[in-house]
């Protein structure tokens, strides 16, 4: 996807200062990662290649953490010399972005929307604003709609009510923006642009029904901690695929050896209970496993197939059905595309099951190659470890597969 994304990342987080002292608001720790990490991960899985960060307060904190790349995303920094307001920050940043169309996100809100659908439906629009329906709240000002057009904005109500709110995601045409903003360098995007243009122009609303949160106040910041630990922001359902490593995830690892026969396959404690829950949650479950014991001549493919048939039979007795097992028999030294961290097994799975979408997939593993495999394919990475190193490329960490499965219980 070639549209650039601008994230407003210069906020001080005034209302969160007692929770995140000396940090820009997008760097607030949410479930073990900066909130901005979760935004970038979402954009990576959506196929975004270029992200521009509008930074100001404590910008070095952001640059020192993310540097120039977030996996496949190239990060560009646009630094304000002084606070310009949300509108001024956007105007200043757009002067440094060559593309005519830009997707803009707030650095303190998360909306799980399908960016591809937004672009397909509104490729010719000059301005589109994502909106989210909120039940009984007095925290937000509300957006008034006539079908799919914005016809007004209202102040925060004194008594909680339900309705559409601005979700902080905008598809913007640069010429349209510069033709409708004040001449001063400092101004508000919300009051000096949004709340005026609808009077002269048809502004399109893009309804988004998935997860939304704004961490700008302590209550929702605390809610985000629980939501992101439980992966609620991903809105996982039967359209999602679960990829699993085998050794160390489903069965116990043999140190310096390989599972060569059925009596060496010992399931990890509670893995059956965990898989039962996960089978109900995900549409597909795929096992992907490196098995270079074959390449070393320690075992044969026939030996491995016998072990896998036995594993599938054990699980089937418990009404747990695995869609398919893929394995890579080559030595690590051969650099085979089939061997994790390369994505050959993922690509074969998608060929066999065309409904698989990698941005709606989770890879669960216990090794660096599993995590790299996930990120190379554009999946979410779950690391199973009791003592995880902080410098590994995982998105979420759990003690074991059973522990991971518990987040899906009501």
C-alpha positions in Angstrom: 0.0 0.0 0.0 1.7 3.2 -1.1 -0.2 5.9 0.8 1.9 7.6 3.4 0.7 7.9 7.0 1.2 10.9 9.2 0.9 10.3 13.0 0.6 13.3 15.3 3.1 12.3 18.0 4.0 15.6 19.7 1.4 15.6 22.5 2.6 16.3 26.1 -0.1 14.1 27.7 -1.0 16.7 30.3 -3.8 14.7 31.8 -1.5 11.6 32.1 1.6 13.3 33.5 1.3 11.5 36.9 1.2 8.2 35.0 3.8 8.9 32.3 6.1 11.6 33.6 8.6 13.0 31.1 7.3 11.1 28.1 5.4 12.1 25.0 1.9 10.7 25.2 2.3 8.2 22.3 5.2 6.7 24.2 3.0 5.8 27.2 3.5 2.1 28.1 0.5 0.1 27.2 0.7 -3.7 27.9 4.5 -3.6 27.9 5.0 -1.6 24.7 4.8 2.1 23.8 1.3 3.0 22.5 3.0 4.2 19.3 4.4 0.6 18.9 0.9 -0.8 18.7 -0.1 1.9 16.1 2.9 1.1 14.0 2.3 -2.7 14.2 -1.2 -2.1 13.1 0.0 -0.1 10.1 2.6 -2.7 9.3 0.0 -5.5 9.1 -2.1 -3.3 6.9 0.8 -3.0 4.4 1.8 0.6 5.0 5.4 1.4 4.0 6.0 5.0 4.9 5.1 6.7 8.2 5.8 10.3 9.1 5.9 11.1 12.8 5.1 14.7 13.7 7.2 15.1 16.8 7.9 17.9 19.3 8.0 17.3 23.1 10.8 14.9 24.0 11.1 13.8 20.4 14.5 12.1 21.1 12.6 9.6 23.2 10.7 8.5 20.1 13.7 8.6 17.8 15.9 6.6 20.1 13.3 3.9 20.5 12.2 3.4 16.8 15.1 4.8 14.8 14.4 4.8 11.0 12.5 1.6 10.6 9.8 -0.4 12.2 10.2 -3.8 10.5 9.0 -3.0 6.9 7.9 0.6 7.6 10.3 3.5 6.9 9.9 6.1 9.6 10.4 9.8 8.8 10.6 12.4 11.6 9.2 15.9 11.2 10.1 18.1 14.2 8.2 21.2 15.3 10.5 23.9 16.6 7.6 25.1 18.7 4.1 23.8 19.4 1.9 24.7 16.4 -1.4 23.2 17.5 -2.9 20.1 15.8 -3.7 22.0 12.6 -0.4 23.8 12.4 1.5 20.5 13.0 -0.4 18.9 10.1 0.2 21.9 7.8 3.9 21.9 8.7 4.3 18.2 8.2 2.5 18.1 4.8 5.1 20.5 3.4 7.6 17.7 3.9 5.4 14.9 2.3 5.3 14.8 -1.5 2.2 12.6 -1.8 -1.1 14.4 -2.7 -3.2 12.0 -0.5 -2.2 11.3 3.1 -3.7 9.2 5.9 -3.6 11.0 9.2 -3.7 9.4 12.7 -3.7 10.8 16.2 -0.8 9.4 18.2 -3.0 8.7 21.3 -6.0 6.9 19.6 -6.3 3.5 18.2 -9.0 2.5 15.7 -9.0 -1.0 14.1 -10.2 -0.2 10.6 -9.6 -1.7 7.2 -7.4 0.9 5.5 -7.7 -0.9 2.1 -11.4 -0.6 2.2 -11.2 3.1 3.2 -9.0 3.8 0.2 -11.0 1.6 -2.3 -14.3 3.2 -1.3 -13.0 6.8 -1.3 -10.1 7.0 -3.7 -11.4 10.2 -5.3 -12.5 12.0 -2.1 -10.8 15.1 -0.9 -11.5 14.5 2.8 -12.8 11.5 4.7 -13.1 11.2 8.5 -13.5 7.9 10.3 -16.2 7.9 12.9 -17.1 5.4 15.6 -20.4 4.8 17.3 -20.1 5.2 21.1 -22.6 4.0 23.7 -23.5 6.3 26.5 -20.6 8.7 27.0 -20.1 12.4 27.9 -16.4 12.3 27.2 -16.6 13.2 23.5 -18.2 15.8 21.3 -20.5 14.1 18.8 -20.6 14.1 15.0 -24.0 14.6 13.3 -24.5 12.6 10.1 -26.8 12.6 7.2 -26.4 9.2 5.7 -22.6 9.2 5.2 -22.0 12.9 5.2 -21.0 15.1 8.2 -23.5 17.8 8.8 -22.5 19.1 12.2 -20.5 18.8 15.4 -21.8 19.1 18.9 -20.1 19.9 22.2 -19.5 17.3 24.9 -23.0 16.6 26.5 -23.6 17.1 30.2 -25.6 13.9 30.3 -24.1 10.7 28.7 -25.6 9.9 25.3 -24.9 7.5 22.4 -23.8 8.6 18.9 -21.0 9.0 16.4 -17.7 10.5 17.4 -14.6 11.5 15.6 -12.2 8.5 15.7 -9.1 10.4 14.9 -8.3 9.0 11.4 -8.5 11.1 8.3 -7.9 10.7 4.6 -6.8 14.1 3.3 -6.1 15.7 -0.1 -3.3 18.2 0.4 -4.7 20.8 -1.9 -8.1 20.7 -0.3 -6.5 21.1 3.1 -4.3 24.1 2.3 -7.3 25.8 0.5 -9.4 25.7 3.7 -7.1 26.6 6.6 -6.3 29.8 8.4 -3.3 31.8 7.3 -1.6 31.7 10.7 1.0 28.9 11.5 -0.7 27.9 14.8 -4.2 26.7 14.7 -6.5 23.8 15.7 -7.3 21.1 13.2 -10.6 20.4 15.0 -12.0 23.9 15.6 -10.3 25.9 12.8 -10.6 23.3 10.1 -13.0 20.4 10.8 -15.8 22.4 12.4 -15.8 25.0 9.5 -15.3 23.1 6.3 -18.5 21.0 6.6 -20.5 24.2 6.1 -19.2 24.7 2.5 -18.1 21.1 1.5 -19.5 17.6 1.6 -17.4 15.8 4.1 -17.5 12.0 4.0 -17.8 9.9 7.2 -16.3 6.4 7.2 -18.1 4.4 9.8 -15.8 1.9 11.6 -17.3 -0.7 13.9 -14.2 -2.3 15.3 -12.2 -1.6 18.4 -11.5 2.1 19.3 -9.8 3.7 22.3 -8.4 7.1 23.2 -5.7 6.9 25.9 -5.9 10.7 26.6 -7.5 10.3 30.0 -6.5 8.1 33.0 -9.6 5.9 32.9 -9.2 4.9 29.3 -5.4 4.6 29.7 -6.0 2.0 32.4 -8.6 0.3 30.2 -6.2 0.1 27.4 -3.7 -1.9 29.6 -6.2 -4.7 30.0 -7.6 -4.5 26.4 -4.2 -4.7 24.8 -3.0 -7.5 27.1 -6.1 -9.4 26.0 -5.7 -8.5 22.4 -9.2 -6.9 22.3 -8.0 -4.2 20.0 -7.4 -6.8 17.2 -11.1 -7.9 17.2 -10.1 -11.5 16.7 -12.8 -13.8 15.3 -13.3 -16.8 12.9 -11.7 -14.8 10.1 -8.4 -15.0 11.8 -5.7 -17.7 11.5 -3.5 -19.0 14.3 -0.1 -20.2 13.3 1.7 -22.4 15.9 5.3 -23.6 16.3 5.4 -27.2 17.4 8.4 -28.0 19.7 8.2 -25.9 22.9 4.7 -24.7 22.1 2.6 -27.9 21.7 5.0 -30.6 22.8 8.1 -30.5 25.1 11.4 -29.7 23.4 14.1 -32.3 23.5 17.4 -30.6 24.3 19.9 -31.1 21.5 17.7 -33.7 19.9 14.6 -34.1 17.8 11.2 -35.9 18.2 11.9 -38.9 16.0 9.2 -41.3 17.1 5.8 -41.2 18.8 6.9 -42.1 22.3 9.2 -39.0 22.3 6.3 -36.7 21.7 5.1 -35.4 25.1 2.5 -32.7 25.2 3.0 -29.7 27.4 0.9 -29.5 30.5 -2.6 -28.0 29.8 -1.9 -27.6 26.1 -5.1 -29.6 25.3 -7.2 -27.3 27.3 -5.6 -24.3 25.7 -6.1 -25.6 22.2 -9.7 -26.3 22.8 -10.3 -22.6 23.6 -8.2 -21.5 20.6 -10.0 -23.8 18.2 -13.2 -22.1 19.1 -11.7 -18.6 18.6 -9.8 -18.9 15.3 -11.1 -20.0 11.9 -7.9 -21.9 11.1 -5.0 -23.4 13.1 -1.8 -24.1 11.2 1.4 -25.7 12.6 4.7 -24.5 11.1 7.8 -26.3 12.3 11.5 -26.3 11.4 12.7 -29.9 11.3 16.4 -29.9 10.3 16.8 -33.3 12.0 15.8 -34.6 8.5 18.5 -32.6 6.8 21.1 -33.9 9.4 20.1 -37.5 8.6 19.0 -38.1 12.2 15.4 -38.9 11.1 13.5 -39.4 7.9 10.4 -37.6 6.5 8.6 -40.8 7.0 9.5 -40.7 10.7 8.3 -37.1 10.9 5.0 -37.9 9.2 4.4 -40.8 11.6 4.9 -38.4 14.6 2.6 -35.8 13.0 -0.1 -38.4 12.3 0.1 -39.4 15.9 -0.1 -35.8 17.1 -3.2 -35.1 14.9 -4.8 -38.3 16.3 -4.2 -37.3 19.9 -5.7 -33.9 19.3 -8.7 -35.2 17.3 -9.6 -37.4 20.2 -10.2 -34.2 22.1 -12.2 -32.6 19.2 -9.2 -30.4 18.3 -8.6 -30.3 14.6 -5.5 -28.8 13.0 -6.0 -27.6 9.4 -2.6 -28.6 8.3 1.0 -29.1 9.4 3.9 -27.6 7.3 7.5 -28.5 8.0 10.9 -27.4 6.7 13.4 -30.3 6.5 16.5 -28.4 5.3 19.6 -27.5 7.2 19.8 -23.9 8.5 22.9 -23.4 6.4 21.0 -23.9 3.2 18.9 -20.7 3.9 15.8 -22.3 2.5 12.8 -20.1 1.9 10.8 -22.8 3.6 12.6 -22.6 6.9 11.6 -20.0 9.5 12.3 -17.1 9.7 11.7 -17.2 5.9 8.0 -17.2 5.0 7.8 -20.2 2.6 5.5 -22.2 5.0 3.2 -19.2 5.4 3.0 -18.7 1.6 2.2 -22.4 1.1 -0.5 -22.2 3.7 -2.1 -19.2 1.9 -1.9 -21.1 -1.4 -3.7 -24.0 0.2 -6.2 -21.8 2.1 -6.7 -18.6 0.0 -8.9 -17.1 2.7 -5.9 -16.6 5.1 -5.0 -13.0 5.5 -1.6 -12.5 7.3 -2.7 -9.2 8.9 -5.4 -11.3 10.5 -3.0 -14.0 11.7 -1.1 -14.6 14.9 2.1 -16.6 15.1 2.8 -18.2 18.5 6.4 -19.4 19.1 9.1 -19.7 21.6 12.2 -18.8 19.5 13.6 -15.8 17.7 13.0 -17.4 14.3 9.3 -17.8 15.1 9.0 -14.1 15.9 11.0 -13.0 12.8 8.8 -15.3 10.7 5.7 -13.5 12.0 7.1 -10.1 11.2 8.4 -11.1 7.8 4.9 -12.4 6.9 3.1 -9.4 8.4 1.5 -11.3 11.3 1.2 -10.5 15.0 3.9 -12.3 17.1 3.2 -13.9 20.4 6.2 -15.0 22.3 5.9 -17.8 24.9 8.5 -17.3 27.6 8.6 -16.9 31.4 11.5 -14.5 31.2 11.4 -12.7 27.9 14.2 -10.6 26.7 13.0 -7.1 25.9 14.9 -6.7 22.7 13.1 -9.5 20.8 10.6 -8.6 18.1 7.4 -9.9 19.8 4.2 -8.0 20.1 2.8 -9.9 23.1 4.3 -12.3 25.6 2.7 -15.1 27.6 4.0 -17.9 29.8 2.7 -20.8 27.6 -0.1 -21.6 25.1 -2.6 -22.3 27.9 -1.9 -18.9 29.4 -2.3 -17.3 26.0 -5.7 -19.1 25.5 -7.1 -17.7 28.7 -7.4 -14.1 27.3 -10.2 -15.4 25.1 -12.4 -16.5 27.9 -15.4 -14.2 28.7 
